Amino acid sequence: MNPYLYQSEEREPDVERLLLSETLFHCANGYLGVRGNLEEGVPEGQKTIRGMYINGFYELISMNQAEKLHGLIEEKQTMLNIADTQSIRLELNREAFSLWRGKVHQHTRTLDMQQGLTRREILWESPAGENWKICFTRMASFVRKELFLIRCEITPLDADGTVIVRSDHVGEVRNFCDPSDPRVAGETAQYLTVSEAVIQGETSRITAVTSRSGLAVTSAVHNCMEGTERREFDRGSNTVRETLERTVKKGETAVLYKYTVLCDSIRCENCSQQAEQTMEELLRVPPENLYQEQREYLDRFWNDSALTICGDDALQQAVCFNLYELLQSASGDPYGNIAAKGLSGEGYEGHYFWDTEMYMQPFFALNARESARNLIRFRYRTL
């Protein structure tokens, strides 16, 4: 058993399992976090918590009290769902790919804690009876903190095929709410308003601003698919959709890279300009180099931090998972801390508690001293 590899077989779509997997297979690097949502989406009415987050990027909101008494707060902060760049909808020989259509012969999800990746591998039979292999690989880079990268591989197994990719970039999103769950907001709200949606060359850029505090966040998206025969952009006021099409021979694999860069005004003077510049720099680096950087970073992390437990494989894997979660959750700068659910979701509205100092600070003091310093700097700056 490889303790750094966690896998789950999810052939039949299941509501509770879907929500759990969105958390277990999220991608984060201390700066940004992306829930492990299905790229192709879910049917209308299906419960899902679709989210992307930035550590420390919060909005001020009212805290209504039943009575106005001395010392009761009237204002709080909440973690923001900042954009949706996960969406990749596939049309394979004119059939829309979905786990709820056709037949799913295999659907394996993997968290690879040595490579710093999550994967979904699907063997799908379309309603027309054609078999396809589809693989989504995700990475939130520990080396280039602004980068979230999806690689999508599509292979026709029976005959030549036409692949149409619709890649969405949505800037107007809402936070999740559930009145029955005390850990999240009980009312739906939209805290961000899109101020700019542009297409520059083959990169889309959307900037949104918070309604009360005036903070800004920019998401930039660039899609690359070798052999593309048709490429179109459709821009709305707060959404950009790019459509790419190509023909693929039987057994050949079409590969799409979807780059997302996130920048915020807490850390950048001009987050739109910074996102543009960062994307240009990233596109000059071969994708394989980005994956190699990630592996080398984690080689150093595990060399410094790994704890070996003999005779209990399940406990060994659990410890590896928790160490990896600490790495994913801790801000790499003094502008964030460690939220109650890390960067995996909006539980407890992303609030930071003293659990950081009591339970997590010792790990960083022993294994990652710069992270320990930044966690303390955050408290100092806040107080």
Helices and strands as residue ranges (DSSP letters): E 5-9, H 15-24, E 27-28, E 32-34, E 52-54, E 58-62, E 75-79, E 88-92, E 95-96, E 103-112, E 117-125, E 131-140, E 147-156, E 161-170, E 192-200, E 203-210, E 216-225, E 230-235, E 239-248, E 254-264, H 271-282, H 287-305, H 313-329, G 347-350, H 355-355, I 356-360, H 361-367, H 369-382
